[in-house]
């Protein structure tokens, strides 16, 4: 075995050993390092095999063998697959091992869960192998939480704690009102609260928000899914109304604009809502239904506050509202998009 492979296997053993320090019990963990294809040929197929098993308080997840890192990560979050056992240990293992830049599936909600959020803070710096092994300087910080909510009063849930690195993330829920469905909002505050990002929509579909800070070389990717019971009847989606404001509500110099987008529900539509003199922009995209998902709306803002990109996505039928307050240029803005038939 080469020295490089020996170092990788040693590092993996260190990480897996740390998972056994979760409070309350010692899990039984079996994990195999990726199997490299050492002698590739034009017709060979490389693959990796990962296995795990957790036991806690007499409850076992069973032994699972997965053929890819994505399947491995998704399996850790699947309560039904794991007999609802060793949940905290599985989440801890997920946080340590699943370091892809894109979030995995949020898995199956517990019967009593209203929503589940996975928040990932990623370091965009090019680090050495030893830097990535430093637990006090993590390349990735991730948390997952189920929200148990009765739907009758507003409530806030903390998702990610970090005062000066990735920021503080929260998920806020508010009950349905006359003419409006129950709402979910992902809120991210960075730089000790000076930068505030918000993505809000109806709780009937997955809500996603990605914030990239190029000066700090940090990115936060938050995904929240809700119980299907929150879905609202589908409206006519062929006409979409967007209302945009740049500047404070009481600012006489603020920019206010309204845009109407029409589409055929088959082809993607993209429209730039706003552009600054410094190449900053706000773009709205409408995406047709695909892969079992409803029609989606995505809003992307680029360099409105010099060094940040802010992207949010939700089901078009549920509507999407984004807000941002920044410290660099004090560029406050808000954008609301929803089917015009609502």
PyMOL commands that set and color helices and strands:
alter all, ss='L'
color gray80, all
select helices_A, chain A and resi 3-19+69-76+87-97+129-132+228-230+316-318
alter helices_A, ss='H'
color red, helices_A
select strands_A, chain A and resi 50-52+55-56+59-60+64-66+115-123+140-147+155-160+168-174+183-190+195-202+207-213+218-226+239-246+255-262+269-275+281-287+296-302+308-315+320-325+333-339
alter strands_A, ss='S'
color yellow, strands_A
deselect
rebuild
show_as cartoon
